[in-house]
Amino acid sequence: MDVSACKPCSLISTCSECTKNGCFWCATTQDCFDQNALVLSHSYGQCIQWTGNSEECSLLDCPSILTCDGCLLAGPNCGWCDDGSGTGLGHCMYGSTNGPAVWNEERNAYEVDFGLCPLASWYVTSCPACQCNGHGFCSNETAEEESTELLKCLSCANRTTGAHCERCIEGYYGNALNGGVCTACECNGQATHCDPFHGQCYCNTKGVSGYNCDKCEQKYIGDPRNQTCFYELTVDFVFTFNLNGEDDAHITRINFVTRPPKENTDVSFKLTCTGLLNSQGKVNLTVFSGAFGNNRLRRFLIGSACHEVERRFSAEEFLFGTDANTTFFVFLYDFKTPMIIQISFAQTPSVDWMKFFITFALCFFILLVVAFALWKIKQRFDLYRRRQRLFVEMAQMASRPFGVVQLQLTPDASQFRNPRPIAIEPCNDYRAAVVTFAVRLPTGGQKFVPDGQTGLAVASALCTVTPAQLAQLQTPPLVVQRKRKLKRPSCLFLSSS
């Protein structure tokens, strides 16, 4: 740290520099001193008011104070010099109850100088009754009755207002105190009022921004210096604007624009405003189109209540499409926030019911034809599969071993006693066999069995085989069919002669 750059407190001559260097400033003696040297530097109580905060310097600097009240509250070293006009104009300057004073460097003290202000115009303990900041006058009758209090100004001029003409009227900004000038807000017609002290405009149109409401926000098009800003809407989308934030407190209008891109398609417009009672606002709808001839602008809605608005525009009346440049302008105004706005432009083709039913019937007929064709194909395929299965079954049945048996159906008494089996199937150990006989079923006393019933049946039984019967059995040779050999069965097959 460069110690040489630090100045001693006693060498600093301004309040701001004194407080920034960590020192204290005495407003009474107009000098700077160290924080621990108040008693040493002002041993006789000369310093009545002091501060170590730079923000308080303007409050202790008598010439910078613009009102009589503020001047007297600054301390006993300040006094108000009235100009004698009776409007409250004057100057705050250093002094005391004796009169205005000027600092004497040689004597290091203030000296009274009535050349700065006559004693009759010098006020230290009270202010003149009429304080209109130079913009108005007070009634003489009221002045006599209420001489101990500040009087109310009868009328304020120079675009000021207030009980003492102390502030600018709406639409103007500036410091009206002690003859100050009020300047009109420069908002390019996009705001009715601005910050009363700094002049920053409170833009009334949504999408307009800037210190002077001179530019459009993102997603908005236009030039607010000549016209206004528009939010460009996309067709076939529903847009919702929720105007309830702090930035929307001054918003009273919003504008929209869109260009329908589809040809030969009607446009439907819908707008819904939801807000406080009697605050939904009004709406104007203007269309620019070459189909209108020389007068290309036509207004369809003028001052309509924005509660729920719907409108349809026929493609036969307007020229829609990218080349037609037909443009819709929507102006929503005179509403109060909070407000919720829903707006949409849609180009949905209308339903041609005749074409719809013809197309539906044609599609249904084609579907039936396709279903019938698939059904016929399935039938043929199922028939083919059944035939193939039948061929396989017949081939398997033909490959099985078989024999021929002759049956004698005429009565023969000798055969009844010793019936011969039509087949004997011996088991693997040749100790038993399955013996099959042809059996004639009873006819119930009739010559023939009833229709629909069979008169013959095949009956099988498991029987033991005697050695004599076993000798008559012969093992048949293996059958070879379709170039493959059949395995030996677990039971042999024997046909009777």
C-alpha positions as CSV (number, residue, x, y, z in Angstrom):
1,M,0.0,0.0,0.0
2,D,1.3,3.4,-1.0
3,V,1.2,5.4,2.3
4,S,2.2,8.6,0.6
5,A,-1.1,8.6,-1.3
6,C,-3.0,8.9,2.0
7,K,-3.9,12.4,3.1
8,P,-4.3,13.4,6.7
9,C,-7.9,14.1,7.6
10,S,-7.2,17.7,8.5
11,L,-6.0,18.5,4.9
12,I,-9.3,17.3,3.3
13,S,-11.7,20.0,2.4
14,T,-14.8,18.2,1.1
15,C,-17.3,16.0,2.8
16,S,-17.3,13.2,0.2
17,E,-13.5,12.9,0.1
18,C,-13.4,13.1,3.9
19,T,-15.9,10.2,4.6
20,K,-14.4,8.0,1.8
21,N,-11.0,8.2,3.6
22,G,-12.4,7.0,6.9
23,C,-12.6,10.4,8.5
24,F,-15.4,12.4,10.0
25,W,-16.8,15.6,8.4
26,C,-18.1,18.4,10.6
27,A,-20.9,20.3,8.9
28,T,-20.8,23.1,11.4
29,T,-17.1,24.1,11.0
30,Q,-16.8,22.6,7.5
31,D,-13.6,20.7,8.4
32,C,-12.5,17.1,8.4
33,F,-11.0,15.3,11.4
34,D,-9.9,11.9,12.6
35,Q,-12.5,9.6,14.1
36,N,-10.7,9.8,17.5
37,A,-10.1,13.5,17.5
38,L,-13.5,15.0,17.9
39,V,-12.9,16.3,21.4
40,L,-9.3,17.4,20.6
41,S,-10.2,19.3,17.4
42,H,-13.4,20.8,18.7
43,S,-12.8,21.1,22.4
44,Y,-15.3,23.9,22.9
45,G,-18.2,22.1,21.2
46,Q,-18.0,24.0,17.9
47,C,-19.0,20.9,15.9
48,I,-22.7,20.4,16.4
49,Q,-23.3,18.1,13.4
50,W,-20.9,15.6,11.9
51,T,-21.0,12.4,9.8
52,G,-18.9,9.6,8.6
53,N,-21.3,8.4,5.9
54,S,-20.7,9.8,2.4
55,E,-24.5,9.4,1.6
56,E,-25.3,11.9,4.3
57,C,-23.1,14.6,2.8
58,S,-25.8,16.1,0.6
59,L,-28.1,16.3,3.7
60,L,-25.5,18.4,5.6
61,D,-24.5,20.6,2.6
62,C,-26.6,23.6,3.0
63,P,-26.4,24.9,-0.7
64,S,-27.6,21.6,-2.1
65,I,-30.8,21.5,-0.1
66,L,-33.8,22.7,-2.1
67,T,-36.6,23.2,0.4
68,C,-37.0,25.3,3.5
69,D,-38.0,22.4,5.7
70,G,-35.0,20.4,4.6
71,C,-32.8,23.4,5.2
72,L,-33.8,23.9,8.8
73,L,-33.6,20.2,9.5
74,A,-30.0,20.1,8.3
75,G,-28.8,21.7,11.5
76,P,-28.3,25.1,13.2
77,N,-25.6,26.0,10.7
78,C,-28.1,26.3,7.8
79,G,-30.7,28.9,7.2
80,W,-33.3,29.7,4.5
81,C,-33.2,32.9,2.5
82,D,-36.6,33.7,1.0
83,D,-36.6,35.6,-2.4
84,G,-39.7,37.6,-1.3
85,S,-42.0,36.4,-4.2
86,G,-44.4,34.7,-1.8
87,T,-44.2,31.5,-3.8
88,G,-41.7,29.6,-1.6
89,L,-38.6,30.2,-3.7
90,G,-35.3,30.8,-1.9
91,H,-31.9,29.4,-1.1
92,C,-30.4,27.4,1.7
93,M,-27.1,28.7,2.9
94,Y,-24.7,28.6,5.8
95,G,-25.5,30.8,8.7
96,S,-27.0,31.0,12.2
97,T,-29.7,32.9,14.1
98,N,-27.7,36.0,13.6
99,G,-27.9,35.9,9.8
100,P,-26.2,34.3,6.7
101,A,-22.5,33.6,7.1
102,V,-19.5,33.1,5.0
103,W,-16.4,31.2,6.0
104,N,-13.3,33.2,6.9
105,E,-10.2,31.3,6.1
106,E,-7.9,33.7,8.2
107,R,-10.1,33.5,11.3
108,N,-11.1,29.9,10.7
109,A,-14.7,30.7,11.5
110,Y,-18.0,31.9,9.9
111,E,-18.7,35.6,9.7
112,V,-22.2,37.1,9.2
113,D,-22.7,38.8,5.9
114,F,-26.2,40.3,5.2
115,G,-25.0,41.0,1.7
116,L,-25.9,37.4,1.0
117,C,-29.5,37.7,2.3
118,P,-31.4,40.6,4.0
119,L,-32.2,39.9,7.6
120,A,-36.0,40.2,6.9
121,S,-35.7,37.3,4.4
122,W,-33.6,35.1,6.7
123,Y,-35.4,32.1,8.3
124,V,-33.7,29.8,10.8
125,T,-36.4,28.5,13.2
126,S,-39.4,28.5,10.9
127,C,-40.3,28.8,7.2
128,P,-42.5,31.2,5.3
129,A,-46.1,30.1,5.4
130,C,-46.5,29.8,1.6
131,Q,-44.2,27.1,0.2
132,C,-45.3,26.5,-3.4
133,N,-41.8,25.9,-4.8
134,G,-42.2,28.9,-7.2
135,H,-45.1,27.3,-9.1
136,G,-48.1,28.8,-7.3
137,F,-49.5,31.2,-4.6
138,C,-51.4,30.9,-1.4
139,S,-54.6,32.7,-0.3
140,N,-54.0,35.8,1.8
141,E,-57.0,35.0,3.9
142,T,-55.8,31.6,4.6
143,A,-52.4,33.0,5.4
144,E,-53.7,35.2,8.2
145,E,-55.8,32.4,9.7
146,E,-53.1,29.7,9.6
147,S,-49.9,31.8,9.8
148,T,-48.3,29.2,12.1
149,E,-48.5,26.4,9.5
150,L,-47.6,25.9,5.9
151,L,-50.4,26.8,3.6
152,K,-51.9,24.9,0.8
153,C,-51.3,26.2,-2.7
154,L,-54.4,27.4,-4.6
155,S,-53.2,26.2,-8.0
156,C,-50.0,24.8,-9.3
157,A,-48.6,25.9,-12.6
158,N,-45.7,24.7,-14.7
159,R,-47.1,21.1,-14.9
160,T,-46.7,20.5,-11.2
161,T,-49.1,19.1,-8.6
162,G,-49.3,18.4,-4.8
163,A,-50.2,20.4,-1.7
164,H,-47.1,22.5,-2.2
165,C,-46.5,22.0,-6.0
166,E,-43.7,19.7,-5.0
167,R,-43.9,17.1,-7.9
168,C,-44.6,16.9,-11.6
169,I,-47.9,15.9,-13.0
170,E,-48.4,12.5,-14.7
171,G,-46.7,12.4,-18.1
172,Y,-43.9,14.7,-16.9
173,Y,-40.7,14.1,-14.9
174,G,-38.2,16.2,-13.1
175,N,-37.5,17.8,-9.7
176,A,-40.2,20.4,-9.1
177,L,-38.7,21.6,-5.8
178,N,-37.6,25.3,-5.6
179,G,-38.5,26.3,-9.1
180,G,-37.4,23.0,-10.8
181,V,-38.6,22.3,-14.4
182,C,-40.9,19.4,-15.3
183,T,-40.1,17.8,-18.7
184,A,-42.6,15.9,-20.8
185,C,-42.0,12.1,-20.9
186,E,-40.4,11.0,-24.2
187,C,-42.1,7.7,-24.9
188,N,-42.8,7.8,-28.6
189,G,-46.6,7.6,-27.9
190,Q,-46.2,4.2,-26.3
191,A,-46.8,5.3,-22.7
192,T,-48.9,7.8,-20.8
193,H,-46.5,8.4,-18.0
194,C,-42.9,7.7,-16.9
195,D,-40.8,7.7,-13.8
196,P,-41.4,11.1,-12.2
197,F,-37.8,11.7,-11.3
198,H,-35.7,9.9,-14.0
199,G,-38.1,9.9,-17.0
200,Q,-37.9,6.2,-17.8
201,C,-41.2,5.4,-19.6
202,Y,-43.7,2.8,-18.4
203,C,-44.6,1.3,-21.7
204,N,-48.4,0.5,-22.1
205,T,-48.0,-1.9,-25.0
206,K,-46.9,-5.5,-24.4
207,G,-43.7,-6.1,-26.4
208,V,-42.5,-2.5,-26.4
209,S,-39.4,-1.9,-24.3
210,G,-36.5,0.5,-23.9
211,Y,-35.9,3.6,-21.8
212,N,-38.1,5.7,-24.2
213,C,-40.3,2.8,-25.4
214,D,-38.3,2.8,-28.7
215,K,-37.7,-0.9,-29.5
216,C,-39.5,-4.2,-29.7
217,E,-38.8,-7.2,-27.6
218,Q,-37.9,-10.6,-29.0
219,K,-40.7,-12.4,-30.9
220,Y,-42.3,-9.0,-31.6
221,I,-42.0,-7.2,-34.9
222,G,-42.5,-3.6,-35.9
223,D,-41.1,-0.1,-35.0
224,P,-42.6,1.6,-31.9
225,R,-41.0,4.9,-33.0
226,N,-43.4,5.1,-35.9
227,Q,-46.2,2.6,-35.3
228,T,-46.2,-0.2,-32.6
229,C,-45.0,-3.8,-32.0
230,F,-46.9,-6.9,-33.0
231,Y,-46.6,-10.5,-31.8
232,E,-46.5,-12.7,-34.8
233,L,-48.9,-15.6,-34.4
234,T,-48.4,-19.0,-36.0
235,V,-51.5,-20.5,-37.7
236,D,-53.0,-23.7,-36.1
237,F,-51.6,-22.9,-32.7
238,V,-53.2,-21.6,-29.5
239,F,-51.2,-18.9,-27.8
240,T,-51.7,-18.0,-24.1
241,F,-50.5,-14.7,-22.6
242,N,-50.5,-14.5,-18.8
243,L,-50.1,-10.8,-17.9
244,N,-49.8,-10.9,-14.1
245,G,-46.2,-10.0,-13.5
246,E,-44.6,-6.9,-12.0
247,D,-43.4,-5.9,-15.5
248,D,-47.0,-6.0,-16.8
249,A,-48.4,-3.6,-14.2
250,H,-48.6,-0.7,-16.7
251,I,-49.7,-2.9,-19.7
252,T,-53.1,-1.8,-21.2
253,R,-52.8,-3.1,-24.8
254,I,-51.2,-5.8,-26.9
255,N,-51.1,-6.3,-30.7
256,F,-51.0,-9.4,-32.9
257,V,-50.4,-10.2,-36.6
258,T,-50.6,-13.3,-38.7
259,R,-50.6,-14.4,-42.4
260,P,-52.6,-17.5,-43.3
261,P,-50.3,-19.7,-45.5
262,K,-52.9,-22.2,-46.9
263,E,-54.8,-21.5,-50.1
264,N,-58.5,-22.3,-50.5
265,T,-58.9,-23.0,-46.8
266,D,-61.1,-21.0,-44.4
267,V,-59.6,-19.1,-41.4
268,S,-61.2,-19.3,-38.0
269,F,-60.3,-16.7,-35.4
270,K,-60.9,-17.1,-31.6
271,L,-60.0,-14.8,-28.8
272,T,-60.7,-15.2,-25.1
273,C,-59.9,-12.7,-22.3
274,T,-60.1,-13.6,-18.7
275,G,-59.5,-11.0,-16.0
276,L,-61.1,-8.8,-13.4
277,L,-64.7,-7.8,-13.8
278,N,-65.1,-5.0,-16.4
279,S,-61.4,-5.1,-17.2
280,Q,-61.3,-7.4,-20.2
281,G,-60.8,-4.6,-22.6
282,K,-61.8,-4.1,-26.2
283,V,-60.6,-5.6,-29.5
284,N,-60.2,-4.3,-33.1
285,L,-59.7,-6.7,-36.0
286,T,-58.4,-5.3,-39.3
287,V,-57.6,-7.3,-42.4
288,F,-55.2,-6.3,-45.2
289,S,-55.9,-8.1,-48.5
290,G,-55.5,-7.5,-52.2
291,A,-59.0,-9.0,-52.7
292,F,-60.5,-5.7,-51.4
293,G,-59.4,-3.7,-54.4
294,N,-58.1,-0.2,-53.9
295,N,-59.2,0.0,-50.3
296,R,-57.1,-2.9,-49.0
297,L,-57.8,-2.4,-45.3
298,R,-61.1,-3.5,-43.9
299,R,-62.2,-3.4,-40.3
300,F,-64.3,-6.3,-39.1
301,L,-64.3,-5.7,-35.3
302,I,-64.3,-2.2,-33.8
303,G,-64.4,-1.8,-30.0
304,S,-65.9,-5.2,-29.4
305,A,-65.8,-6.5,-25.9
306,C,-63.0,-9.0,-25.4
307,H,-64.7,-11.7,-23.5
308,E,-65.0,-14.5,-26.0
309,V,-64.8,-13.6,-29.7
310,E,-65.1,-16.0,-32.6
311,R,-65.1,-15.3,-36.3
312,R,-64.7,-17.3,-39.5
313,F,-63.4,-15.9,-42.8
314,S,-64.2,-17.7,-46.0
315,A,-61.6,-18.6,-48.5
316,E,-64.0,-17.5,-51.3
317,E,-64.0,-13.9,-50.0
318,F,-60.3,-13.6,-49.2
319,L,-57.1,-14.6,-51.0
320,F,-55.1,-16.8,-48.6
321,G,-51.7,-18.2,-49.2
322,T,-48.1,-17.2,-49.0
323,D,-48.3,-15.3,-52.3
324,A,-51.5,-13.4,-51.5
325,N,-50.0,-11.6,-48.4
326,T,-53.4,-11.4,-46.7
327,T,-52.6,-10.1,-43.2
328,F,-54.7,-10.1,-40.0
329,F,-54.1,-7.4,-37.4
330,V,-55.6,-7.7,-33.9
331,F,-55.5,-4.8,-31.5
332,L,-56.5,-5.5,-27.9
333,Y,-56.6,-2.4,-25.7
334,D,-58.2,-0.7,-22.6
335,F,-57.7,-3.7,-20.4
336,K,-56.2,-3.9,-16.9
337,T,-53.8,-6.5,-15.5
338,P,-53.8,-9.2,-14.3
339,M,-55.2,-10.7,-17.5
340,I,-55.1,-14.0,-19.3
341,I,-55.4,-13.9,-23.1
342,Q,-55.9,-16.9,-25.4
343,I,-55.8,-16.3,-29.1
344,S,-55.6,-18.5,-32.2
345,F,-55.9,-18.5,-36.0
346,A,-56.7,-21.9,-37.5
347,Q,-56.9,-23.1,-41.1
348,T,-58.7,-26.5,-40.7
349,P,-60.4,-27.6,-43.9
350,S,-64.2,-28.0,-43.6
351,V,-65.6,-31.6,-43.9
352,D,-67.2,-32.5,-47.2
353,W,-69.7,-35.0,-46.0
354,M,-70.6,-36.3,-49.5
355,K,-67.0,-37.0,-50.3
356,F,-66.5,-38.5,-46.9
357,F,-69.4,-41.0,-47.2
358,I,-68.4,-41.9,-50.8
359,T,-64.8,-42.5,-49.7
360,F,-66.0,-44.5,-46.7
361,A,-68.3,-46.7,-48.8
362,L,-65.5,-47.3,-51.4
363,C,-63.0,-48.2,-48.7
364,F,-65.5,-50.5,-47.0
365,F,-66.3,-52.3,-50.3
366,I,-62.6,-52.7,-51.0
367,L,-62.2,-54.1,-47.5
368,L,-65.0,-56.6,-48.1
369,V,-63.4,-57.7,-51.5
370,V,-60.0,-58.2,-49.9
371,A,-61.6,-60.1,-47.0
372,F,-63.5,-62.4,-49.4
373,A,-60.4,-63.0,-51.4
374,L,-58.4,-63.9,-48.3
375,W,-61.2,-66.2,-47.2
376,K,-61.2,-68.1,-50.5
377,I,-57.5,-68.4,-50.4
378,K,-57.7,-69.8,-46.9
379,Q,-60.4,-72.3,-48.0
380,R,-58.1,-73.6,-50.8
381,F,-55.2,-73.8,-48.5
382,D,-57.2,-75.8,-45.9
383,L,-58.4,-78.1,-48.7
384,Y,-54.9,-78.6,-49.9
385,R,-53.7,-79.4,-46.3
386,R,-56.5,-81.9,-45.8
387,R,-55.7,-83.7,-49.1
388,Q,-52.0,-83.8,-48.2
389,R,-52.9,-85.2,-44.7
390,L,-55.1,-87.8,-46.4
391,F,-52.4,-88.9,-48.8
392,V,-50.0,-89.3,-45.8
393,E,-52.5,-91.3,-43.8
394,M,-53.2,-93.5,-46.8
395,A,-49.5,-94.0,-47.4
396,Q,-49.0,-95.0,-43.7
397,M,-52.0,-97.3,-43.8
398,A,-50.7,-99.0,-46.9
399,S,-47.3,-99.6,-45.3
400,R,-48.8,-101.6,-42.4
401,P,-48.9,-105.5,-42.5
402,F,-52.2,-107.0,-43.4
403,G,-53.9,-110.3,-44.4
404,V,-57.0,-111.6,-46.1
405,V,-59.7,-113.5,-44.3
406,Q,-62.7,-115.3,-45.8
407,L,-65.9,-115.4,-43.7
408,Q,-68.7,-117.9,-44.1
409,L,-71.9,-116.2,-43.2
410,T,-74.3,-119.1,-44.1
411,P,-75.2,-121.4,-41.2
412,D,-73.0,-124.4,-40.8
413,A,-73.4,-126.6,-37.7
414,S,-69.9,-128.0,-37.8
415,Q,-68.3,-124.6,-37.7
416,F,-70.3,-123.4,-34.7
417,R,-68.6,-125.9,-32.5
418,N,-65.0,-125.1,-33.4
419,P,-64.9,-121.4,-34.5
420,R,-61.6,-120.4,-35.9
421,P,-60.1,-117.0,-35.0
422,I,-59.5,-114.6,-37.9
423,A,-56.2,-113.4,-36.3
424,I,-53.8,-114.4,-33.5
425,E,-51.3,-111.9,-32.2
426,P,-48.8,-113.7,-29.9
427,C,-47.0,-111.8,-27.4
428,N,-43.2,-111.5,-27.2
429,D,-42.8,-114.6,-25.0
430,Y,-45.3,-116.7,-27.0
431,R,-47.1,-117.7,-23.8
432,A,-50.2,-115.6,-24.5
433,A,-51.8,-114.1,-27.5
434,V,-54.5,-111.7,-28.5
435,V,-57.1,-113.8,-30.3
436,T,-59.6,-112.0,-32.6
437,F,-62.9,-113.4,-33.8
438,A,-65.6,-112.3,-36.1
439,V,-68.8,-112.1,-34.2
440,R,-72.3,-111.9,-35.7
441,L,-74.5,-109.5,-33.7
442,P,-78.1,-110.4,-32.7
443,T,-80.9,-109.1,-35.0
444,G,-83.7,-109.1,-32.3
445,G,-85.7,-111.8,-34.0
446,Q,-85.5,-110.2,-37.4
447,K,-84.0,-111.6,-40.5
448,F,-81.7,-108.6,-40.8
449,V,-80.4,-106.0,-38.4
450,P,-82.2,-102.6,-38.4
451,D,-81.1,-99.9,-40.8
452,G,-78.2,-97.9,-39.6
453,Q,-76.7,-100.7,-37.5
454,T,-74.0,-103.3,-38.3
455,G,-74.5,-107.0,-38.1
456,L,-70.8,-107.9,-37.7
457,A,-68.2,-107.0,-35.1
458,V,-64.6,-107.9,-34.4
459,A,-64.0,-109.2,-30.8
460,S,-60.5,-109.6,-29.3
461,A,-59.4,-111.4,-26.1
462,L,-56.1,-112.1,-24.4
463,C,-55.7,-115.9,-24.2
464,T,-53.0,-118.3,-23.2
465,V,-51.3,-120.3,-26.0
466,T,-50.8,-124.1,-25.7
467,P,-47.7,-125.8,-27.1
468,A,-49.9,-127.3,-29.8
469,Q,-51.2,-124.0,-30.8
470,L,-47.8,-122.5,-30.6
471,A,-46.5,-125.0,-33.2
472,Q,-49.0,-123.8,-35.7
473,L,-47.7,-120.2,-35.5
474,Q,-45.1,-119.1,-38.0
475,T,-43.1,-115.9,-37.9
476,P,-43.9,-113.9,-41.1
477,P,-41.0,-112.4,-43.0
478,L,-40.1,-108.7,-42.7
479,V,-42.0,-106.5,-45.1
480,V,-40.0,-104.1,-47.1
481,Q,-42.0,-101.2,-48.4
482,R,-40.9,-98.0,-50.2
483,K,-37.2,-98.9,-49.9
484,R,-37.2,-99.0,-46.1
485,K,-37.3,-101.9,-43.6
486,L,-40.0,-102.2,-40.9
487,K,-38.9,-103.1,-37.4
488,R,-40.0,-106.4,-35.9
489,P,-43.2,-105.8,-33.9
490,S,-43.5,-106.8,-30.3
491,C,-46.5,-109.1,-31.2
492,L,-46.5,-111.2,-34.3
493,F,-49.4,-111.3,-36.7
494,L,-50.9,-114.5,-38.1
495,S,-53.8,-114.9,-40.5
496,S,-56.0,-118.0,-40.4
497,S,-56.6,-120.1,-43.5
